[in-house]
Structures are given as C-alpha cells and as structure tokens.
Amino acid sequence: MKPSTNRMLNRIKSVYMFINTRGTVTTQELVEEFGITPRTIQRDLNVLAYNDLVESPSRGKWTTTEKKVKISS
C-alpha cells in the first residue's frame, strides 16, 4: 500500500473514532481537530457515509450509525 493511502486510511479511522467518542460533531469541529481542509474532511466523511458508518442528521453535523465496526490497529 502506498504511504499516502495508508495515511488517508489512518486519518479516516481517526475521524470515525473521534465522531464515535463525541456522539455528534460538526464538520468545522473535525476541520479544527485534524488540522485539514474542509474539502479533505468532506471527502473522508463521504467515504464513511458510503460505507454506512456515519450519517448526517442535519446539515453540517455528523454522528455514527448503528453498524457494528471491528477496529484493528
């Protein structure tokens, strides 16, 4: 796996864990927490939403779904 792909997957995993821990977060909170652009965080959220791991109950807010996830290191 390319280093850039590995970095992206680690970031997406971290984003998921952050949302899961906090319950509901805003896109802006994620931008500030991870120090990345709003566009990058939106791409990460799209990956998570596509895999039914997060959902947006209202515009700009994100929460995890009930889908069971096994987190590996």
N, C-alpha and C positions, 0 to 999 in steps of 0.2 A: 504494500500500500504506500502511496506517495505521502511524504511528510505533510503536505498541505491537506490531503484528505483526512489523515489521522488527526490533525489539528482541528479540522472542521467537526469531525465526529465527536471529539472530546468536548468541544465548545457546545455542541447541540445537547450532549448528555448533561453538561453542567447547567445549561439553560433549563432543561427539563427538571433536574433536581432542585434548582432554585425555585421554580414555579410550584413544584410539588411540596416543598417545605413551607413556602409562604401562603399557599392557598390560591389567592388571586393576586396577580400583579399587572401593572400597566406596561405597555411597550416602552415607555420612557424610563421606567424603573430598570428594565432589562438593559437598555442602552447605557444607563449610568453605571449599573453594576458590572457589566462586562467590558465597558470602555470601547464599544464598537459602534459603527454607524447604524442609524435606524434601518437602512436598507438591508444590512447584513443580518440584523436581528429578525427582520421580517422574513428573510429567506429561511433562517433557522426555524422560525415559528411555522412557516409553510411546510417544511419537512415534517415537523412534529404533528401538525394538524393533518397532513396527508396520511400519516400512519396512525391516526386516531388516538394520539397521546395527549394532545391539548385541544381546547376549544375556546372560542371567544364568545362569552355570554353577552357582551356588549362591546361596542366599538372601542378598540384600544386596550381592552382588558383580556387577560388570559388566565385559564385555570386548567388543571389536568383533568383527564377523563377517568372513568372507572376502569379502563382497560388495565389488566394486570401486566406489570413490567418486571422482568428479571434484570437487575443491574449487575453487570460484571465489571471488573476492573480493567 
